[in-house]
Amino acid sequence: MRIVVKVGTSLIAPGGRIDTKRMRALVDQFDLDKHEYLMVTSGAIASGMSGLGLETRPTEVRLMQACAAVGQSLLMHTYEQLFFGKKVVAQLLLSSDDFTSTLRYQNLQNALGELLRLGVVPIVNENDSVSVRELVGAFGDNDELSALLATAVKADWLILLTDVDGFYVSNGRKKPRLLRTVRKMTAEMEAMASGSGKMGTGGMRSKLRAAKSASDFGVHVAIVSGRHPHAIGWAMERKIGTYFPPQARKD
């Protein structure tokens, strides 16, 4: 199978410092002999904060760009170490233009297809150091990017790893209830979703939108806690977290 795994900032760099132990635990879950994997990684800005001696996430676009440039280098160095002896990794920094321009989209698909054929694990992120559309809220976030990527490579699965167990809905006076399966997205569901986290730009609402986008194109999608020791495998096999069945057949 072809699997896109999106990892959020809250897992990669909580507090502005790369959590190598957590990242290793995630990579160790990859069945690299059996499946093809692509990773969409957040955390460049948060990772760059420690390198630049910043304690809080910057709000000025130029400083966010600088953090992203420093943090992306740190992230890729970490991924190369984690996959050493297992797989070669490749870095792809993308912008919205790579998905809206027909020629660039075809070039992207060709590059990704060849990398996968060669057994490489593509590590994908938004090009925050140059393209500031995500930083100013014009493009979306890496949840949206992961859905676009899953569609571009005709993935079987999109796994959205976060710091909660899945999508919780209001249950009256009782505790919120984990919604196990979402067969149809509604406006009410989006309204229940929370906002973005302290370090990242996304949130549950963006994950719901990404899940809808990918499932509409025939991709199985799961929102699941990246802290679970078997998050990736069990999301597919046991449907832990919140599962979105595909709404259409892939071509």
SETORNU-976079 format. One record per residue (C-alpha): residue number from 1; residue in one letter; x negated, z, y. Coordinates in Angstrom, 3 decimals, decimal comma. Layout:
<atoms>
+-----+---+----------+----------+----------+
!   k ! r !        u !        w !        v !
+-----+---+----------+----------+----------+
! NUM ! A !        X !        Z !        Y !
...
+-----+---+----------+----------+----------+
</atoms>
This chain:
<atoms>
+-----+---+----------+----------+----------+
!   k ! r !        u !        w !        v !
+-----+---+----------+----------+----------+
!   1 ! M !    0,000 !    0,000 !    0,000 !
!   2 ! R !   -0,952 !   -0,433 !    3,625 !
!   3 ! I !   -0,603 !    2,789 !    5,590 !
!   4 ! V !   -0,911 !    3,497 !    9,313 !
!   5 ! V !   -1,684 !    7,150 !   10,092 !
!   6 ! K !   -1,279 !    8,358 !   13,664 !
!   7 ! V !   -2,974 !   11,662 !   14,508 !
!   8 ! G !   -1,965 !   13,554 !   17,622 !
!   9 ! T !   -4,134 !   15,311 !   20,170 !
!  10 ! S !   -2,830 !   18,740 !   19,130 !
!  11 ! L !   -4,476 !   18,209 !   15,720 !
!  12 ! I !   -7,655 !   16,442 !   16,809 !
!  13 ! A !   -8,724 !   18,405 !   19,848 !
!  14 ! P !   -6,633 !   21,518 !   20,479 !
!  15 ! G !   -7,837 !   23,225 !   23,626 !
!  16 ! G !  -10,089 !   20,281 !   24,542 !
!  17 ! R !  -12,562 !   20,496 !   21,654 !
!  18 ! I !  -12,680 !   18,337 !   18,491 !
!  19 ! D !  -11,475 !   20,252 !   15,423 !
!  20 ! T !  -13,806 !   18,691 !   12,845 !
!  21 ! K !  -12,530 !   20,931 !   10,055 !
!  22 ! R !   -8,931 !   19,818 !   10,597 !
!  23 ! M !   -9,929 !   16,162 !   10,831 !
!  24 ! R !  -11,933 !   16,393 !    7,620 !
!  25 ! A !   -8,933 !   17,915 !    5,842 !
!  26 ! L !   -6,847 !   14,929 !    6,926 !
!  27 ! V !   -9,381 !   12,279 !    5,955 !
!  28 ! D !   -9,842 !   13,933 !    2,565 !
!  29 ! Q !   -6,161 !   13,209 !    1,872 !
!  30 ! F !   -6,741 !    9,442 !    2,025 !
!  31 ! D !   -6,613 !    7,781 !   -1,392 !
!  32 ! L !   -9,158 !    5,172 !   -0,344 !
!  33 ! D !   -9,456 !    3,579 !   -3,794 !
!  34 ! K !   -5,727 !    2,906 !   -3,978 !
!  35 ! H !   -4,455 !    2,171 !   -0,470 !
!  36 ! E !   -5,461 !    0,465 !    2,786 !
!  37 ! Y !   -5,522 !    2,737 !    5,830 !
!  38 ! L !   -5,489 !    2,223 !    9,570 !
!  39 ! M !   -5,772 !    5,196 !   11,909 !
!  40 ! V !   -4,321 !    5,526 !   15,376 !
!  41 ! T !   -6,194 !    8,379 !   16,978 !
!  42 ! S !   -5,265 !   10,307 !   20,068 !
!  43 ! G !   -7,522 !   12,931 !   21,576 !
!  44 ! A !  -10,066 !   10,925 !   23,585 !
!  45 ! I !   -9,281 !   12,613 !   26,887 !
!  46 ! A !   -9,055 !   16,073 !   25,324 !
!  47 ! S !  -12,311 !   15,481 !   23,427 !
!  48 ! G !  -14,056 !   14,371 !   26,603 !
!  49 ! M !  -13,062 !   17,549 !   28,411 !
!  50 ! S !  -15,605 !   19,662 !   26,535 !
!  51 ! G !  -18,354 !   17,101 !   27,101 !
!  52 ! L !  -17,692 !   17,186 !   30,839 !
!  53 ! G !  -17,233 !   20,945 !   31,006 !
!  54 ! L !  -13,538 !   20,841 !   31,935 !
!  55 ! E !  -11,219 !   23,669 !   30,882 !
!  56 ! T !   -7,895 !   22,032 !   31,776 !
!  57 ! R !   -6,632 !   18,486 !   31,246 !
!  58 ! P !   -7,227 !   16,458 !   34,418 !
!  59 ! T !   -4,365 !   14,875 !   36,317 !
!  60 ! E !   -6,379 !   12,449 !   38,461 !
!  61 ! V !   -6,464 !    9,013 !   36,821 !
!  62 ! R !  -10,169 !    8,395 !   37,503 !
!  63 ! L !  -11,145 !   11,699 !   35,905 !
!  64 ! M !   -8,902 !   10,967 !   32,915 !
!  65 ! Q !  -10,659 !    7,611 !   32,544 !
!  66 ! A !  -14,038 !    9,343 !   32,557 !
!  67 ! C !  -12,862 !   11,879 !   29,974 !
!  68 ! A !  -11,536 !    9,080 !   27,779 !
!  69 ! A !  -14,844 !    7,190 !   27,913 !
!  70 ! V !  -16,850 !   10,277 !   26,955 !
!  71 ! G !  -14,319 !   11,499 !   24,401 !
!  72 ! Q !  -13,939 !    8,159 !   22,628 !
!  73 ! S !  -17,646 !    8,133 !   21,860 !
!  74 ! L !  -17,418 !   11,664 !   20,474 !
!  75 ! L !  -14,365 !   10,757 !   18,408 !
!  76 ! M !  -15,958 !    7,713 !   16,805 !
!  77 ! H !  -19,120 !    9,655 !   16,001 !
!  78 ! T !  -16,930 !   12,226 !   14,258 !
!  79 ! Y !  -15,002 !    9,588 !   12,305 !
!  80 ! E !  -18,215 !    7,885 !   11,202 !
!  81 ! Q !  -19,437 !   11,213 !    9,830 !
!  82 ! L !  -16,137 !   11,946 !    8,080 !
!  83 ! F !  -16,012 !    8,545 !    6,359 !
!  84 ! F !  -19,736 !    8,397 !    5,600 !
!  85 ! G !  -20,306 !    7,355 !    1,986 !
!  86 ! K !  -16,617 !    6,489 !    1,586 !
!  87 ! K !  -15,712 !    3,638 !    3,937 !
!  88 ! V !  -17,035 !    1,752 !    6,926 !
!  89 ! V !  -14,990 !    2,384 !   10,069 !
!  90 ! A !  -14,350 !    0,073 !   13,013 !
!  91 ! Q !  -13,270 !    0,895 !   16,538 !
!  92 ! L !  -10,497 !   -1,036 !   18,285 !
!  93 ! L !   -9,442 !   -0,096 !   21,826 !
!  94 ! L !   -6,172 !   -1,828 !   22,664 !
!  95 ! S !   -3,854 !   -2,292 !   25,624 !
!  96 ! S !   -0,286 !   -3,514 !   25,991 !
!  97 ! D !   -1,583 !   -7,023 !   26,746 !
!  98 ! D !   -2,842 !   -7,275 !   23,166 !
!  99 ! F !    0,774 !   -7,142 !   21,997 !
! 100 ! T !    2,513 !   -9,130 !   24,734 !
! 101 ! S !    0,140 !  -12,115 !   24,875 !
! 102 ! T !    0,772 !  -14,480 !   21,949 !
! 103 ! L !   -2,867 !  -15,561 !   21,714 !
! 104 ! R !   -4,266 !  -12,039 !   21,940 !
! 105 ! Y !   -1,716 !  -10,803 !   19,407 !
! 106 ! Q !   -2,781 !  -13,489 !   16,938 !
! 107 ! N !   -6,429 !  -12,629 !   17,534 !
! 108 ! L !   -5,649 !   -8,955 !   16,919 !
! 109 ! Q !   -3,827 !   -9,726 !   13,672 !
! 110 ! N !   -6,718 !  -11,924 !   12,515 !
! 111 ! A !   -9,297 !   -9,249 !   13,278 !
! 112 ! L !   -7,308 !   -6,493 !   11,575 !
! 113 ! G !   -6,615 !   -8,658 !    8,556 !
! 114 ! E !  -10,301 !   -9,447 !    8,097 !
! 115 ! L !  -11,330 !   -5,809 !    8,528 !
! 116 ! L !   -8,843 !   -4,718 !    5,878 !
! 117 ! R !   -9,974 !   -7,511 !    3,557 !
! 118 ! L !  -13,519 !   -6,200 !    3,896 !
! 119 ! G !  -12,422 !   -2,678 !    3,028 !
! 120 ! V !  -12,960 !   -1,283 !    6,525 !
! 121 ! V !  -10,809 !    1,490 !    8,042 !
! 122 ! P !   -9,817 !    0,456 !   11,595 !
! 123 ! I !   -9,739 !    3,358 !   14,063 !
! 124 ! V !   -7,404 !    2,395 !   16,902 !
! 125 ! N !   -6,788 !    3,959 !   20,299 !
! 126 ! E !   -5,387 !    2,975 !   23,668 !
! 127 ! N !   -8,139 !    1,736 !   25,967 !
! 128 ! D !   -7,670 !    4,573 !   28,454 !
! 129 ! S !  -11,050 !    4,196 !   30,148 !
! 130 ! V !  -10,144 !    0,703 !   31,418 !
! 131 ! S !   -6,410 !    0,162 !   30,940 !
! 132 ! V !   -4,638 !    2,997 !   32,759 !
! 133 ! R !   -1,077 !    1,975 !   31,919 !
! 134 ! E !   -0,654 !    4,821 !   29,442 !
! 135 ! L !   -2,233 !    7,319 !   31,825 !
! 136 ! V !    0,277 !    6,483 !   34,565 !
! 137 ! G !    3,198 !    6,229 !   32,162 !
! 138 ! A !    3,629 !    2,449 !   32,149 !
! 139 ! F !    2,669 !    1,584 !   28,578 !
! 140 ! G !    3,897 !    4,518 !   26,530 !
! 141 ! D !    1,525 !    6,427 !   24,293 !
! 142 ! N !   -0,181 !    6,301 !   20,928 !
! 143 ! D !    3,108 !    6,864 !   19,121 !
! 144 ! E !    4,320 !    3,552 !   20,518 !
! 145 ! L !    0,935 !    1,997 !   19,789 !
! 146 ! S !    1,123 !    3,114 !   16,154 !
! 147 ! A !    4,548 !    1,498 !   15,740 !
! 148 ! L !    3,287 !   -1,767 !   17,265 !
! 149 ! L !    0,238 !   -1,666 !   15,017 !
! 150 ! A !    2,306 !   -0,975 !   11,889 !
! 151 ! T !    4,456 !   -3,979 !   12,737 !
! 152 ! A !    1,448 !   -6,199 !   13,482 !
! 153 ! V !   -0,184 !   -5,550 !   10,084 !
! 154 ! K !    3,133 !   -5,406 !    8,171 !
! 155 ! A !    2,393 !   -1,882 !    6,996 !
! 156 ! D !    4,349 !   -0,239 !    4,216 !
! 157 ! W !    4,199 !    3,194 !    5,839 !
! 158 ! L !    3,698 !    4,764 !    9,253 !
! 159 ! I !    2,821 !    8,460 !    9,086 !
! 160 ! L !    3,124 !   10,289 !   12,409 !
! 161 ! L !    1,145 !   13,502 !   12,087 !
! 162 ! T !    1,943 !   16,261 !   14,546 !
! 163 ! D !    1,847 !   20,058 !   14,859 !
! 164 ! V !    5,441 !   20,675 !   13,743 !
! 165 ! D !    7,172 !   20,104 !   10,398 !
! 166 ! G !    9,330 !   17,253 !   11,646 !
! 167 ! F !   12,343 !   16,672 !   13,874 !
! 168 ! Y !   14,500 !   19,751 !   14,408 !
! 169 ! V !   18,092 !   19,563 !   15,637 !
! 170 ! S !   20,262 !   22,216 !   17,221 !
! 171 ! N !   22,352 !   24,158 !   14,719 !
! 172 ! G !   24,691 !   26,169 !   16,909 !
! 173 ! R !   23,697 !   29,806 !   17,135 !
! 174 ! K !   21,480 !   29,547 !   14,087 !
! 175 ! K !   17,852 !   28,473 !   14,053 !
! 176 ! P !   17,211 !   24,747 !   14,601 !
! 177 ! R !   17,509 !   22,735 !   11,397 !
! 178 ! L !   14,851 !   20,327 !   10,129 !
! 179 ! L !   16,426 !   16,896 !    9,803 !
! 180 ! R !   15,126 !   15,498 !    6,522 !
! 181 ! T !   16,332 !   11,898 !    6,822 !
! 182 ! V !   17,300 !    9,796 !    9,830 !
! 183 ! R !   19,141 !    6,630 !    8,848 !
! 184 ! K !   20,339 !    5,805 !   12,364 !
! 185 ! M !   18,889 !    6,946 !   15,672 !
! 186 ! T !   21,366 !    8,150 !   18,266 !
! 187 ! A !   21,164 !    8,983 !   21,957 !
! 188 ! E !   22,050 !   12,576 !   21,076 !
! 189 ! M !   18,987 !   12,839 !   18,861 !
! 190 ! E !   16,707 !   11,613 !   21,623 !
! 191 ! A !   18,295 !   14,112 !   24,021 !
! 192 ! M !   17,379 !   16,954 !   21,650 !
! 193 ! A !   13,723 !   15,938 !   21,549 !
! 194 ! S !   11,221 !   17,975 !   23,514 !
! 195 ! G !    8,724 !   16,759 !   26,087 !
! 196 ! S !    5,000 !   16,217 !   25,833 !
! 197 ! G !    2,381 !   18,734 !   24,796 !
! 198 ! K !   -0,264 !   20,388 !   26,946 !
! 199 ! M !   -3,142 !   18,109 !   25,896 !
! 200 ! G !   -1,395 !   14,905 !   24,810 !
! 201 ! T !    0,975 !   12,480 !   26,516 !
! 202 ! G !    3,495 !   12,117 !   23,714 !
! 203 ! G !    6,187 !   14,380 !   22,317 !
! 204 ! M !    8,982 !   14,310 !   19,782 !
! 205 ! R !   10,984 !   11,837 !   21,843 !
! 206 ! S !    8,176 !    9,267 !   21,744 !
! 207 ! K !    7,809 !    9,828 !   17,993 !
! 208 ! L !   11,504 !    9,191 !   17,451 !
! 209 ! R !   11,287 !    5,969 !   19,433 !
! 210 ! A !    8,208 !    4,887 !   17,511 !
! 211 ! A !    9,917 !    5,689 !   14,218 !
! 212 ! K !   12,954 !    3,628 !   15,178 !
! 213 ! S !   10,812 !    0,710 !   16,319 !
! 214 ! A !    8,764 !    0,593 !   13,117 !
! 215 ! S !   11,663 !    1,221 !   10,730 !
! 216 ! D !   13,652 !   -1,573 !   12,416 !
! 217 ! F !   10,853 !   -3,925 !   11,274 !
! 218 ! G !   10,936 !   -2,741 !    7,667 !
! 219 ! V !    8,361 !    0,064 !    7,725 !
! 220 ! H !    8,866 !    3,434 !    6,028 !
! 221 ! V !    8,205 !    6,154 !    8,625 !
! 222 ! A !    7,631 !    9,899 !    8,387 !
! 223 ! I !    7,092 !   12,564 !   11,039 !
! 224 ! V !    5,244 !   15,398 !    9,331 !
! 225 ! S !    2,999 !   18,341 !   10,113 !
! 226 ! G !   -0,675 !   17,416 !   10,004 !
! 227 ! R !   -1,425 !   21,028 !    9,122 !
! 228 ! H !    0,172 !   20,614 !    5,691 !
! 229 ! P !   -2,578 !   20,337 !    3,035 !
! 230 ! H !   -0,834 !   17,357 !    1,403 !
! 231 ! A !    0,836 !   15,887 !    4,481 !
! 232 ! I !    0,102 !   12,210 !    3,887 !
! 233 ! G !    0,739 !   11,983 !    0,155 !
! 234 ! W !    3,784 !   14,219 !    0,121 !
! 235 ! A !    5,317 !   12,469 !    3,136 !
! 236 ! M !    5,482 !    9,322 !    1,014 !
! 237 ! E !    6,122 !   10,828 !   -2,427 !
! 238 ! R !    8,323 !   13,839 !   -1,660 !
! 239 ! K !    9,679 !   12,873 !    1,769 !
! 240 ! I !    8,576 !   16,111 !    3,415 !
! 241 ! G !    9,004 !   16,250 !    7,175 !
! 242 ! T !   11,515 !   13,789 !    8,638 !
! 243 ! Y !   11,852 !   10,450 !    6,886 !
! 244 ! F !   13,091 !    7,180 !    8,421 !
! 245 ! P !   13,958 !    4,548 !    5,783 !
! 246 ! P !   13,281 !    0,900 !    6,667 !
! 247 ! Q !   16,205 !   -0,867 !    8,317 !
! 248 ! A !   15,069 !   -4,403 !    7,502 !
! 249 ! R !   12,903 !   -6,265 !    5,038 !
! 250 ! K !    9,385 !   -7,252 !    6,088 !
! 251 ! D !    8,728 !  -10,993 !    5,966 !
+-----+---+----------+----------+----------+
</atoms>
